[in-house]
Amino acid sequence: MFNTKTIIAALAMVAASALAAPAAQAAGEAPHIEKQDWSFAGIFGTYDENQLQRGFQIFREVCSSCHGARLIAFRNLAEPGGPGFSEAQIKALAAEYEIADSTAEGGVRPGVPADRWPSPFATEQDARDANGGALPPDFSVLAKARGVTDAFPWWLTNYFTGYSEGGPDYIHALLTGYHDEAPEGFDLPEGKSYNDVFPGHAIGMAPPLMDEMIAYTPGEDGVEVPMTVDQYSKDVSAYMMWMAEPGLVARKETGFRVLLFLFLFAGLMWATKRRIWKGIEH
């Protein structure tokens, strides 16, 4: 049983959360991040295969020079629900990379579909030396390790909408949040860039994207995709979400089947109860 003191304490915690959230935003600790319209959002959302292929192109041509994806194997790119590459494409892609293998002649060999995505640096120290002491994070599950902070009481609606796209929203905001110059009065350390979203606003990664730096080819429908920083950011964010949760579509399909079964089972139990107790006074 809940006593009066417990109820008062719970109400006080809720009130404190409501007051603390706006204060944190006012202090700049939780910048506003615009929520994007993702194809994989919602309980019936699925990945856009064309977008994943474009995102992979950006990851390969831009991001992979500094960031690894050690949990992703080449063959994962051909699995259902992903970018949809063929087995032949995966074999050709893997063969373009050299994989360290002590059993191979010379210590390296061409990649095969079962190999993990190779790291751009041999050791962590090499990565730090090449990036001014900063360690570029691995991209494998980064989209699930980042999120968006909503002020009270708006975060309560996330439980009803199934919102889980905070990672891609954050990554998109980060990639589009660079400024050529820091605001007046902001002391930007040498070698850093100013970013609206990054904690502290001083980020060690220079702006990685610019308009028309990646050439997109028209899809099968002939529609040309804008070659802008905003579009690049959306595409690579979607691809990073797929890397972090490649089984998202299968999980949603399984969840829907389970819920459907539970509803039918509950209906059968209710009908059974009515049948058994019919005509019995109680």
N, C-alpha and C positions, 0 to 999 in steps of 0.2 A: 504494500500500500504506500502511496505517496503522501508524505505529510506536508504541512504548510510551508515549512522551511525549504523543502526540496523544490516545490513549485516556484517559490519566490526566487530561489537561486537560478533555476532554469530560465525564468523570465528575464532576470538580470543579465544572463549571458547572451540571450537573444538581443536585448537592447544594446549591450556593449558592442555586439557585432554590427548592428545597424549604424551605430555612431562611428565606429572605427573605420569602416569601409570608405565612407566619403572623405574622412580625414586622411587616409592613406593615399587616396587618389589626388587630393589637394596637394599633398607633399611630393607628388610625382613618383610614388613607389609603384603604382599600378596604372600605367598609361592606358588610355582607351584604345582598344584594338577592334577594328571593324570586322564583323563576322561575314565571311564570304559564302557564296552560294555554291556548295560542293555537290557533285553528282552522287557521292557516297554518303550524304547526310540522311538522317532519318532511318526508320526501321526497314524501309524497302530500298534504301540507296545502294547503288552499285558503282564500281569504278568505271570511268570512261577509258576504254582501251586506247583510243587515240591520244588522249591527254597523258596517259601513263607512258606511251611511247615518246611523246614530246618531252616529258619530264625526264625520262631516261637519257635522252639526247643531251639535255642541259647538264644533268649529273655527270655524264661521261665526258663532255667537252669542256666543262667549266669546273664543277665541284670536285671531281675525282682527282684533280691535281694536288689537292690538299687534304681532302676528306676520304676516309675509307668506308667500307660497308662490309665488315668482316663476317656478319651473320648471313649474308646473301650469297648464294651460289649462282653460277651462270645459268644452271638448269631451272632455277626458280623463275626466270624471266619467261619461260614457256609454259608455266603451270596455269590451269584455268583460273580466271578471275584477275590475271595480271596483265602485263603489256601485250601478251598474245604473240610473242615471237615464235617462229617455227623452230623445230629441232635443228634444221640445217643452218638457220641463222645463228642459233646459239653456238653450234660447233664452230662456225666461222668466226664468231665474235671471240670465243674463248681462245682460239688458236692465235689471235692477234697479241695475246699477253704472254709474258714469260713468268713462269711460276717457279719459285725456289724449291728445289728437290734435291736433297743430298744423295739420293740413289741414282739420279740422272747424270749423264755425262756432262761435265762442266758445271754441275750444281744447279742447272736450270733446265726447264723443258717447256714446250708450248702448253698452254692451258687446255683443259678439257671441261665439258659441261659440269662435272662434279666438283670442280675447284671453286673455292670461295673467291669473292672479288678481291683482287690483290691490293694491298696497302700501298699508297704512294711513297711511303718512307720505310726504310728497313727497320729502324728502331724509333722509340719514342723520343730519344734525344735528338735524332736526326730531324724529326718533325718540329721539335722546339727550335732547333738551330735555324731551320728554314723559315720560321714564322715569328722571329723576334722574341723567342721565349714562350710564346703561347702554344698550347697544344690543340690543334684542330679536332673537334669532337667527331667520333664515328657516327655515320649517318644511319646505321642499321635501325635503331629504335628511337631516334631523336624526336620524331613526330609524336611519340607517345610520352616522351620525357618532358615535353614542354606543354604549356597550357595557357588558358586565359582566366583571369580573375574577374569575376562579376561582383558588383556591389550588392549588398543585401537590400531588398529580398529577391533581386532578379535571378540570383543563382539557383533559387528554389525551382524555377521553371525548367532548369536543365534536366531535372529528374523526370519530368513529364514529356519533354520533347526528345529525350534520348541524345542530347547534345554531347558529342565526343570528338568534335572537330577542332578543339582548342589548339592542338599542336599545329596543324596546317594553318590555322588562322594566325597564330603567333609567327610562324616562319614567313608567311606572306607579308605580314606587317613589318617584320625585321628587314626583309630584302627590299621593301619599298620605303623604308623609313630613314634612308641616308640623306644627309645634307652636305652640300659642297663646303659650307662653312658652319662653324658652331655659333650658336646665338651669342649675342653680345653679353659679356660678363661671365661666360662659361670658360673655364680653364681646361682646354683640351690638350692632353699630353702629346708629346711628339710621337709620331708614328701611329696615332690612333685616328679613327674617323668618328664623326658625330652621328648617332642614330637615335631616333625618337623612342624606340621600343627597348633597346638593350639596357639592362640594369646599369645605372650610372652614366649611360649615354655615350661612353667612350669605348668603342669596340676596336679590337685589334685587326679585324678583317676589313680590308678595303672594300668598297662597293664592287661586288662580283659581277653584276649584270649592267648592261646598258642597252638602249634601244637598237634593234637590228644587228646585234652581235651574233645571234644564232639564226641560220637560215632554215625556216620551216618549209617543208614541201606540202602542197595542197593534199588533203586527204582524198579518199575514194569518192567522196561526194563533190569534190572540186572546190570546197569552201576554203578560202585562205584565212589562216589564223593570224591575228595581229602579232607582229614581232616587236613587242614592247616590254619594258621591265615588269609592268603589272602582269602581263600574260605569262612571261617567263616564270615569274614568282609563283603564280597559281599552278602552273604545270609541274614545276619541280617540287612544290609543296605536296601536291597530290601524289607524285611518285614516292616521296619520302613517307607519306602515310601508308602507301601500299607496302613499302619495305618493312615498316614497323608492324603492320597488321595485314599480311597477305591473305589470311583466311577470313577477312571481314565479311565477304559476301556469303561464304559457306556458313559462318556463324549466325548471320541474320536469317538465312533460310532455315537452319536447324531450330533457332529460337522460335520462328513463326510456327513451324510444325509442332513444336512442344506446346506452345500456347494453345494452338488449335486442338490438340489432343486433350489438354487439361480442361478446356471449355466443354468439349464433348463428353469427357469422363464425368465432369461435374453434373452435366445434364442427365446422364444415365443414372448416376447415384441419386439424384433428386427424384427421377421417375421411379426408380426401384424403391425408394423410401415411401413414396406415395402409394405404390402398389402393395407393399407389405402392410402398411398401417391403415389401408383403406377399410372403413367399416369398424375400426376398433376405437372405442371411446377412450380419450386420454386428455 
